[in-house]
């Protein structure tokens, strides 16, 4: 049952990050400064209501799984989840803070999109790993 819950969390984060990567972040470049500041404030509050519970659930289950059994899946999984938390808190939160403070330069917006490929790939990989555990192992 825990594997199914984990799969659902990983699926949710995978879909969410692809939407952010392909739609949300690129759209920032189409707003003027005032519009982006207004939209960004709304976006960050709304997305947090979705992302925080998913990420907390994923982290909690990854910790539980690694304590339950230490194998390639649980160890790779916990490392990737902790990495995602680290990069989100240390790289992406500061970039969003810069935008909130009025830095809407195209270089920052492009950096946000480019760097987010790292999270997109890792959350996709985590979803594929969870799918393999549930359906193939």
MOSUL-V40438 format. One record per residue. N is the residue number from 1. RES is the residue in one small letter. PSI is psi in degrees with one decimal (* if undefined). Layout:
# MOSUL-V40438
N,RES,PSI / N,RES,PSI
This chain:
# MOSUL-V40438
1,x,-38.0 / 2,x,-33.8 / 3,x,-36.3 / 4,x,-42.7 / 5,x,-44.3 / 6,x,-43.1 / 7,x,-42.8 / 8,x,-41.1 / 9,x,-45.3 / 10,x,-39.0 / 11,x,-46.0 / 12,x,-45.5 / 13,x,-35.5 / 14,x,-49.0 / 15,x,-44.5 / 16,x,-45.7 / 17,x,-34.3 / 18,x,-37.7 / 19,x,-41.9 / 20,x,-44.0 / 21,x,-42.5 / 22,x,-21.7 / 23,x,-57.3 / 24,x,-60.0 / 25,x,-44.9 / 26,x,-29.3 / 27,x,-21.8 / 28,x,-32.7 / 29,x,-14.0 / 30,x,-2.5 / 31,x,148.2 / 32,x,171.0 / 33,x,-49.1 / 34,x,-45.3 / 35,x,-42.3 / 36,x,-42.8 / 37,x,-42.0 / 38,x,-49.3 / 39,x,-42.4 / 40,x,-40.7 / 41,x,-44.9 / 42,x,-45.8 / 43,x,-48.5 / 44,x,-37.1 / 45,x,-44.0 / 46,x,-44.7 / 47,x,-31.5 / 48,x,-34.5 / 49,x,-24.3 / 50,x,-47.2 / 51,x,-44.7 / 52,x,-50.0 / 53,x,-39.2 / 54,x,-46.5 / 55,x,-39.9 / 56,x,-42.9 / 57,x,-43.7 / 58,x,-45.5 / 59,x,-46.4 / 60,x,-44.8 / 61,x,-38.2 / 62,x,-41.5 / 63,x,-46.8 / 64,x,-46.2 / 65,x,-37.7 / 66,x,-30.4 / 67,x,-31.5 / 68,x,-43.9 / 69,x,132.3 / 70,x,107.1 / 71,x,179.3 / 72,x,-45.5 / 73,x,-50.8 / 74,x,-36.5 / 75,x,-44.9 / 76,x,-41.8 / 77,x,-49.1 / 78,x,-38.1 / 79,x,-44.9 / 80,x,-41.1 / 81,x,-44.6 / 82,x,-39.8 / 83,x,-44.3 / 84,x,-41.4 / 85,x,-45.1 / 86,x,-49.6 / 87,x,-33.8 / 88,x,-45.6 / 89,x,-37.5 / 90,x,-24.6 / 91,x,-50.0 / 92,x,-40.6 / 93,x,-45.5 / 94,x,-36.1 / 95,x,-41.0 / 96,x,-34.8 / 97,x,-40.1 / 98,x,-43.8 / 99,x,-44.4 / 100,x,-29.3 / 101,x,3.7 / 102,x,-0.9 / 103,x,97.8 / 104,x,26.8 / 105,x,142.3 / 106,x,-31.4 / 107,x,-42.0 / 108,x,-42.8 / 109,x,-38.2 / 110,x,-39.8 / 111,x,-39.5 / 112,x,-46.9 / 113,x,-47.4 / 114,x,-46.5 / 115,x,-27.7 / 116,x,-16.4 / 117,x,-31.5 / 118,x,-49.9 / 119,x,-37.3 / 120,x,-45.5 / 121,x,-44.3 / 122,x,-43.3 / 123,x,-32.0 / 124,x,-43.2 / 125,x,-44.2 / 126,x,-40.5 / 127,x,-42.7 / 128,x,-40.1 / 129,x,-45.0 / 130,x,-39.4 / 131,x,-43.3 / 132,x,-42.7 / 133,x,-44.9 / 134,x,-41.9 / 135,x,-20.1 / 136,x,-12.5 / 137,x,*
